[in-house]
């Protein structure tokens, strides 16, 4: 054995030594999924880069997958690589593919947490090399990864990162979840950014909730109002993603933020639809009474008809008059609902325009200097 050779028995499970102190690392985590975490992480990186910092990005746990066997379709690292002009390889930007098969293997003891931590550290060493700041995107939710002892709190400790927690707010009870997350992150929690906050609760959040949290020692960096272009998708884009045939195209530029399933009687459907806003009604193509009820509800933006059935000419004519698009898909209602919800969840943060707008919102509504302060 030469002087440069190493005895594998003495090094097989020794952790990789990575100096995390040379790079300011910010982990952007979230409470519920689809809170705009990706847009905020990339917008912060762009702001830091505009200020002259050399920035990097990684997402240790990839979750947007094409198949159970782990082929990744996670667009977040791809978008980051494009927007931040990164040259890193995907296996460094996203060292763990958190697929259903991976989870099953971990439960069976076939994935070593120590080896996974080393894989993350090695990737971190690559993507942070020569960077002033590294922005790390957390999992779908902050507690994802507990099976392998790699929740966002674990990763923050591993990478010596400060944590920015992205939260939603609808009712006062949502504060409980923020307090639980703050306890999980401990001193690594730098503060909270509330995103996509509806007008109806904006004042209550600022006047009551923010002072309460700050009184508990939790900094609130900002409250970002809801904006239609970031909280939904256009009917036209939804049709493209679903592979739908548009039977009525008038109104296809309208935004859809939620879905309502028409599986009840006509009277119940009309009462339900009248309480919704910016919704797409998904129902069987042969449910004429549901189609009629949806056309009478001001908050319904489009009809998605399942099963490949075509509605009557009268329904098509009424929809055209009201500029309400009708989409027809071949899939059943349950499958259509699942696919449509995936489109809305993923559609918020998947292009450069969304990140550009988030930059503006952060500058206008958040203490960006405090977020970036080392």
LOVO-399183 format. One record per residue: residue in three letters; x, y, z of N, C-alpha, C in turn. Coordinates in steps of 0.02 Angstrom, whole numbers, plus 50000, padded with zeros to 5 digits. Layout:
BEGIN
ALAXYZXYZXYZ;...
//
This chain:
BEGIN
UNK500424994150000500005000050000500445006250000;UNK500295011049956500695017149952500515021750009;UNK500935027050016500815031950070500165035650060;UNK499925035949997499305039649984498695035249990;UNK498775028649996498205024250003497915024850074;UNK497285023150080496945023550144496625016950160;UNK496685014950221496375008650242495615009650245;UNK495235006250203494505007350202494175005650267;UNK494465000950305494134998950367494125004650417;UNK494595009350411494625014750460494225020850438;UNK493975020850376493645026850351492945025550324;UNK492725019450325492115017650289491505021750311;UNK491435022850376490835026350400491005032950433;UNK491605035550422491775041950452491415047450413;UNK491115052150448490745057450413491205061950374;UNK490955064550319491335069350280491405075850319;UNK492015078550319492125084850354492035090550305;UNK491525094550316491385100250274491365106450317;UNK491735111550299491715117850335491115121850312;UNK490605122450355489995126050336490025133350355;UNK490575135550384490595142350411490775147550359;UNK491055145550302491265150350252490675152950211;UNK490125149450211489535151250172488955152550219;UNK488625158250209488015159650247487445155450218;UNK487175150950257486685146250232485995147750261;UNK485505148550217484815149950237484375144350211;UNK484035140950257483575135750238482865138650239;UNK482525138250183481835140650178481375134650185;UNK481005134550240480565128950257479835131350255;UNK479365126650262478665128650261478255124250307;UNK477685126950328477215123150368476785118750322;UNK476255121450291475895117250243476265117250176;UNK476085112650132476375112750066476055118350024;UNK476385119949970476135124949922476045131749954;UNK476545133949992476515140650022476955145649985;UNK477235143649928477675148149892478405147849914;UNK478575142349946479255141449972479785142049917;UNK479675138849861480165139049806480255146149780;UNK479705149549769479735156449743480105160949791;UNK479985160149855480315164349905481055162849908;UNK481235156449907481945154549910482325157449850;UNK482045156649791482385159049731482375166649727;UNK481835169749750481815177049750482335179949797;UNK482415176949856482925179249903483625178349873;UNK483735172849839484375171649807484515176949753;UNK483995178549715484085183649663484235190549693;UNK483895192149748484015198649781484725198949807;UNK484955193449839485635193249864486145193849807;UNK485995190549751486445190949694486475198049665;UNK485895201349665485875208349640486285212949685;UNK486345210949749486745214949796487495213349792;UNK487665208849746488375207349736488625200949767;UNK488195197149800488405190749829488415185249777;UNK488875180649786488885174549746488435169449781;UNK487915167049746487405162949779487375156049749;UNK487165151349789487045144449768486375142049795;UNK486195135949775485545133149793485605125649797;UNK485215122649842485115115449840484455113649872;UNK484185107949854483575105249883483725098049903;UNK483915096949966484155090349987483675084649974;UNK483015085949980482525080549971482055082349914;UNK482125078849858481685079949801481055075849808;UNK480475078949794479845075449803479385075549742;UNK479555079549692479115079749633479355074649582;UNK479075068749584479365063049549478915060549492;UNK479245057549443478885054849386478645047749400;UNK479005043949441478825037049453479045035049523;UNK478775029549547478935027149614479665025049622;UNK479995023549568480675021049574481195026549579;UNK480965032849580481425038249597481685042349541;UNK481425041549480481635046049426481345052949440;UNK481775057849446481535064349470481265068649414;UNK480715071949429480455077149385480425083649424;UNK480795084149478480765090049520481015096049482;UNK480565100649468480745106349427481075111949466;UNK481035111649533481325117049573482075117749563;UNK482475112449568483195113249555483335115249483;UNK482935112849436483035114749367482915122149357;UNK482385124749388482245131849383482785135849417;UNK483015133449475483555136949511484195137249469;UNK484345131749437484955131549396484915136549339;UNK484325137249311484225141949256484245149249280;UNK483865150749334483805157649356484435160249389;UNK484785155849424485385158049461486025156649422;UNK485955154049361486525152649318487025147949352;UNK486755142349377487175137549413487415132049365;UNK488005129349379488275124049338488265117249374;UNK488005117149435488005110949474487585105549442;UNK487775099349454487395093649429486775092449472;UNK486275089049443485665087849479485765083649542;UNK486235078949541486335074749600486635078649657;UNK486925084549643487165088849696486625093749718;UNK486255096249670485705100849687485165097149726;UNK485085090749713484555086749744484835079849761;UNK485205079149815485555072949829485105067049849;UNK484505068349875484055062849895483405063549857;UNK483205058349823482555058049789482075054549836;UNK481635058349866481205055849919480565052749889;UNK480665047249855480125043849819479755038949865;UNK479155036649846478815031549885479245025349895;UNK479605023249843480045017349850480605018749899;UNK480895024749896481415026549944481155026150016;UNK480555028650027480265028550094480165021350117;UNK479905017150073479815010050091480475006850110;UNK480995008250071481655005450085481915007950152;UNK481795014350166482025017150230481675013850289;UNK481035012650282480655009450336480915002350348;UNK481134999050295481404992250301482134992150323;UNK482414998050336483094998350359483624997950306;UNK483424999050243483894998350187484195004950165;UNK484035010350200484355016750188484675019050254;UNK485315020350252485675022350312485645029950322;UNK485355032250377485345039450390486035042650390;UNK486535038950416487215041750418487485042650347;UNK487365037750304487605038350235487235043850198;UNK486595044650213486205049850180486445056750202;UNK486595057450266486855063750290487525065450257;UNK487935060350248488575061350214488465063450141;UNK487965060350110487825062250040487615069550036;UNK487205071850083487005078850084487595083450096;UNK488025081450143488605085550158489075086050098;UNK489175080550063489605080750004489315085349951;UNK488655084849941488325089249892488375096549914;UNK488275097649979488345104450005489035107249992;UNK489545103150003490225105349991490335107549919;UNK490005104049873490085105749802489715112049784;UNK489075112549804488665118249782488825124649820;UNK489135124049879489295130049918490005132549906;UNK490405128649870491105130449859491155137249825;UNK491485141949857491585148549828490975153049831;UNK490445150949865489835154949868489795158849933;UNK489555165049928489445169049988488835166550026;UNK488325164749988487695162550019487425156349983;UNK487135151850022486805146049993486085145950019;UNK485615145249973484905144849990484685137649983;UNK484465134750038484265127750041483505127450045;UNK483195123850000482465123150001482275116950041;UNK481825117750087481605112250129481145107450093;UNK480905102550130480445097650103479755100450092;UNK479295096150071478605098350060478325101750121;UNK478455098850179478305101950244478915101250288;UNK478945105150341479565105450380479725098950415;UNK479225094650427479345088450462479455082450415;UNK479445083650350479575078250302480295075750311;UNK480385069150313481045066350319481195063250386;UNK480705063150431480815060250497480995052950495;UNK480785049450444480935042350437481685041150434;UNK482055045750406482785045050399483155050050442;UNK482805052850492483105057850537483385063750498;UNK483015065850446483225071550406482635076150392;UNK482295078250446481805083550439482165090050422;UNK481795095250408482125101650394482535104050454;UNK482295102650514482675104650574483345100850577;UNK483325094450559483945090450558484435093150505;UNK484165094950447484605097450394484885104350412;UNK484475108450445484735114950467485315114150514;UNK485265109350560485815108050606486415105250570;UNK486295100750522486845097650484487245102850445;UNK486895107650416487215112650372487345119250408;UNK487205119550473487305125650512486935131450479;UNK486295130350465485895135250428485415139050473;UNK485295145250453484745149050482484105147050444;UNK483535147450478482915145150448482425150850440;UNK482155151550380481595156050367480985151550356;UNK480475152350397479885148050394479335151650356;UNK479095148650302478555151450263477895148450288;UNK477435152750307476805150550338476205153550302;UNK475665149950306475015152550283474625154850344;UNK474115158850333473685160750389472965161550364;UNK472515157850395471805158450380471385159650443;UNK471555156150497471185156750560471685157150618;UNK471485159950675471955160550731472265153950753;UNK471905148450744472175142050764472805140050726;UNK472935143350670473545141850631474175143550670;UNK474115147750722474695149650762474985143650798;UNK474565138750816474805132850851475355129350810;UNK475235128750745475725125350702476375129250698;UNK476335135850699476945139950698477345138950762;UNK477005138750819477345137650882477685130850884;UNK477345125750857477645119050855478265118950811;UNK478235122250754478815122550710479385126350743;UNK479225131850777479745135750811480095131550863;UNK479725127350898480035122950947480495117950913;UNK480285115350855480685110450819481345113450796;UNK481335119650772481935122850745482365125950800;UNK482065127850855482435130850910482775137250889;UNK483395138150912483755144350899483925145450826;UNK483865140350785484025141150714483475144850676;UNK482885145450705482355149150671482505156550672;UNK482635159350613482755166550608482105170450612;UNK481585167850578480945171250579480465168250530;UNK479875171350527479315168850487479125173850434;UNK478955171350375478645175350322477955172350309;UNK477435176350317476765174250299476665175850225;UNK476425170950188476335171950116475625170250095;UNK475405173550041474755172250011474195173550062;UNK474235179250095473745180850148473155184550117;UNK472555181950128471945184850100471785191550133;UNK471455195850095471275202450121470865202050185;UNK470435196950189469965196450245470325195450312;UNK470925192650311471265191250375471915195250381;UNK472065199350332472705202950332472775207450393;UNK472265211450408472315216150463472375212550530;UNK471985207250539472015203450601472695200450611;UNK472985197950558473655195050562474165200250584;UNK474135206150554474635211250570474535214250639;UNK473905215250659473775218850722473775214250783;UNK473595207950773473525203350830474065197850831;UNK474105194250775474525188250774475265189950774;UNK475465194750733476175196450729476445198850797;UNK476105203550831476345205450898476355199650947;UNK475865195050942475865189250987476485184950976;UNK476645183550912477225179350897477865182750919;UNK477925189150906478525192650925478595192951001;UNK478025193151035478045192751108478285185951133;UNK478215180851091478465174251108479175173151083;UNK479495178451058480185177951035480255175450963;UNK479715175650924479745173350854479685179450809;UNK480225181050773480225186850728479785185450668;UNK479415190450646479025190050585479335194850535;UNK479595192150481479945196250432479465199850384;UNK478865197250375478415200550328477755196850320;UNK477275200550293476615197750278476475199450205;UNK476485194350163476415195450091475695194050070;UNK475365198950041474655198050023474555193049967;UNK473965190249965473785185649912473775189349845;UNK474025186049794474015188949727473805183549678;UNK473315185249639472995180349596473485176749550;UNK473955180349521474415177249474474875172149507;UNK474925172349574475355167649609474965162149644;UNK474315162949650473925158149690473465153749649;UNK473555153849584473135149549542473425148849473;UNK473045145649429473255144949359472675147149315;UNK472835149249255472305151049209471945144749185;UNK471335145749164470945140049138471295137049077;UNK471575141449036471935138948976472525134548994;UNK472925136749044473495132749066473265126249097;UNK472735126549135472465120449166472245115549113;UNK471925117949061471715113549006472305110148973;UNK472835114048962473435111148932473735105748976;UNK473775106949041474075102149086473655095849092;UNK473005096549088472565090749094472465087049028;UNK472715090048973472595087148908471865087348889;UNK471525092648910470795093148901470625096248833;UNK470055094448809469765097648750469325103448774;UNK469435109448746469035115148766468415115648721;UNK467835114248751467215114648714466965121848710;UNK467145125848760467005133048760467655136548782;UNK467905141048740468555144248755468475151148785;UNK467885154348778467785160948808467925160648883;UNK468335165448907468495165648978469095161448999;UNK469475159048951470025154448967470605157949003;UNK470615164649004471135168249040470975169349114;UNK470375167049135470195167649205470615163049249;UNK470685164749313471105160949359470685156149402;UNK470965150249411470665145149454471135144049514;UNK470855144449574471255143449634471055137249674;UNK470455134649660470205128849698469715124949655;UNK469505119249682469065114849644468465112749686;UNK467915111749653467315109349687467045103549646;UNK466895098049680466655092049646465895091949647;UNK465605091549588464875091349583464615084349588;UNK464535081949650464305075049661463675074849702;UNK463325080749707462725081049748462125082549704;UNK461545083549736460955085449699460995092649675;UNK460545094449630460575100949598460505106649648;UNK460015106149695459905111549743460505112449789;UNK460765106849814461355107149858461955109849820;UNK462015107849757462575110049716462565117649708;UNK461975120449694461935127549683462115131449746;UNK461865129049804462045132349867462795131949880;UNK463075126249866463795125349877464205129649829;UNK464025129649766464405133349716464385140849729;UNK463825143349757463755150449770464215152849826;UNK464455148049867464895149849922465635149649903;UNK465775147349843466475146549823466695152449781;UNK467345152849770467635158549733468215156049691;UNK468235158449629468785156649583468885149149580;UNK468335145649570468355138349573468205135249504;UNK468465129249494468265125049438467825119549465;UNK467275118449434466825112949454466995106849412;UNK467155101449446467325095149413466745090349423;UNK466455087949368465885083449374465825079249310;UNK465405074249313465305070049255465005073949197;UNK465195072149137464945075649079464215074549065;UNK463905069749101463195068249091462765071149147;UNK463045075349190462665078249247462405085149228;UNK461885085349186461635091749160461405096349215;UNK461095093649269460855097949323461425101349360;UNK462005097949365462585100949397462885106349351;UNK462895105049286463145109949239462735116449244;UNK462075115749248461645121649253461765125449317;UNK461845121849373461975125149437462635128949435;UNK463145125949405463795129249401463755135649360;UNK463365135549307463295141449264462955147149300;UNK462565145749353462215150949389462625153749448;UNK463195150849463463595152949521464125157849500;UNK464145163849529464625169049507465355167349521;UNK465485162949570466175161449587466485155749548;UNK466105152549504466355147049464466675149849401;UNK467295147649388467675150249331467665145649271;UNK467555139149282467515134549225467195127949246;UNK466985124249197466725117549207467215112549179;UNK467385107349217467805101949192467385095649193;UNK467235093149134466785087449127467195081149115;UNK467055076149156467465069949155467115064449116;UNK467495059349102467225053349069467135053948995;UNK467365059448965467325060248893466625061748867;UNK466145063148911465465064748889465415071948866;UNK465005073048816464905079848790464235082348816;UNK464205088648842463575091348867463105093148810;UNK462505094948829462015096748777462215103348744;UNK461925104348685462055110548649461815116648689;UNK461275115748727461015121348767461525123448820;UNK461835118548853462335120148904462935123648873;UNK463155121148816463725124248781463555131448762;UNK462955132548738462745139248718462715144048777;UNK462435141748833462395145948893463095147748919;UNK463535142748918464215143948942464575149048899;UNK464485148648834464795153448789464535160548802;UNK463875161148815463575167648829463855170548894;UNK463985166248943464235168549008465005168849010;UNK465325167148954466065166848951466345162249004;UNK466025156449012466275151349057466545145549017;UNK467195144349020467485138848981467225132049004;UNK467175127548956467015120548972467585116248946;UNK467875112248992468415107648975468155100548977;UNK468355096448931468155089448930468775085048935;UNK468765080348983469325075748991469065068548989;UNK469515064048972469315056948967469355053449035;UNK469715056149082469825052849147469205053249191;UNK469175048949242468615049149289468685055049336;UNK468165056249376468155062249418468705062249470;UNK468815056749505469315056549557470015057849529;UNK470175054549474470835055549443470915062749420;UNK470385065549393470415072449368470535077349426;UNK470195076249482470285080549540471005080349564;UNK471295074349569471985073649592472465077149545;UNK472365076249480472815079349431472745086949432;UNK472125089349437472005096549437472315099849499;UNK472245096649556472535099449617473305099649612;UNK473595094549581474315094549571474525100449527;UNK474125101949476474295107549431474285114149469;UNK473765115249509473715121549547474275122049598;UNK474435116549632474965116749682475635118349650;UNK475775115149594476435116049563476465122149518;UNK475895124849499475895130249451476105136949478;UNK476155137549545476295143949575477015146249563;UNK477475141749558478175143749565478615140949511;UNK478355139449453478745135649405478995139749347;UNK479005146349352479285150149297479625156449323;UNK480015159549280480405165449299479965171349318;UNK479395172049284478955177749298478695177449370;UNK478545171449394478305170749463478845172949512;UNK479465170949500480005172849544480125180449541;UNK480075183249481480155190449474479635194149516;UNK479015191849513478485195149552478595194149627;UNK478835188249646478955187049717479515191649743;UNK480015192949701480535197749721480225204449738;UNK479775206749696479455213249708479045213049772;UNK478685207649783478265207149843478685206949906;UNK479245203349904479685203049962479975209949978;UNK480195213449926480485220049937479965224849966;UNK479335224149942478805228749965478515226950033;UNK478515220450050478125218350109478535214550161;UNK479185213750151479585209950199480235213550214;UNK480505212150273481145215150293481705210850264;UNK481845211850200482325207550165483025208150196;UNK483205214250215483875215150246483945210950309;UNK483415210550347483435206550409483485199150392;UNK483135196950340483155189950320483865188050299;UNK484195192550262484855191050235485425192650283;UNK485265195850338485785197650386486095191450417;UNK486755190750412487085184850438487095184950514;
//
